[in-house]
Amino acid sequence: MLSIARSGAPPRRPSPGGTAARISQRVEDATFHDDWMLRRRASRLPAHGWRRLVHQATGGLIRPGPSKAEVRTRGLIAALAQPIAGSRMIAVVSTKGGVGKTSTAINLGHTFAAFRGDRVVALDANPDAGGLAYRVRRETKATVLDLLADLADERIRSYADIRRFTSQATSRLEVIASPEDPRALRTLTQDDYRQALDLLRRHFTLILADCGTGILTPVTQAIVQAAEQLIIVTSPSIDAARAVSFLLSWLTEHGHSALVTDAVLVLNAVPSKAGPVNLPEIERHFAERVRAVVRIPWDRYLESGARITLEDLSPATRDAYVHLGGTVAAGFTASRIHP
């Protein structure tokens, strides 16, 4: 089980000032900082299970090493927290509604924000009344349309100016809403979202774009064109898997083969008991086309579609999102990184 709460002094976090600022600060304080002067021994205290019981029962005389699962989790967390040069925009897409695309975007955003020291934002890129902003406590009624209006009037010059248009969760993830009222003055276009993304890249390290359903709308195609990575969300059903297979073929045929090869496919709301669908076979099919396939288990809180935090989820679901985050982060070293 992975615990989100961490005891003791927090690890040293990269500052949000960019690579040059981090290197400069490291040079200035490395001489006197313990983190740079001491070789620290990695903790060998098991996190849970029989290894921890043995350690406690023997007063520490017998110290079984961490399990393979614990070592793997530590590696995933290290990947989640790794520094990124420039910014990274990840598009979360699906071919059907109701498969958990928005819950995937918000909880992956929570996971990145909880383990990183820089800024992470989730943008509702669904121009048709997306519901991303309702998954966190609303701090503002502003939407991306209001953000763009201030940008056009040259009233946005710093991160503090952008913060007026975001709602921040306890994980530190920030969310920008899309217009939800059909009586809005105008419909957002692909150029609108391109401008919004260009602005966000200057102030956030990670941007998660929760796209509308389907791939044929101009807005979704613009988001995909701007993305460095894709997360494709589907449910564990044959018709949904078939639709995703067509989606991957369409993306490949329209100049996005590199994105497909590096994509992470999420099988969402997987039941605890095996059903009639042969999920291992579906996983094998997609593993030949994308970089990785990750399962997210069914969770009753996710099914509600309401505001949620990582602490509301079951331990297995939190672990699955760490697995997803670490898998996505493994692609951060790829060459397609926005400066």
Beta strands, then each sheet from edge to edge (+ up, - down):
strand 1: 88-93
strand 2: 120-125
strand 3: 167-168
strand 4: 174-176
strand 5: 206-211
strand 6: 229-234
strand 7: 264-270
strand 8: 292-297
sheet 1: 3+ 4- 2- 5- 1- 6- 7- 8-
end
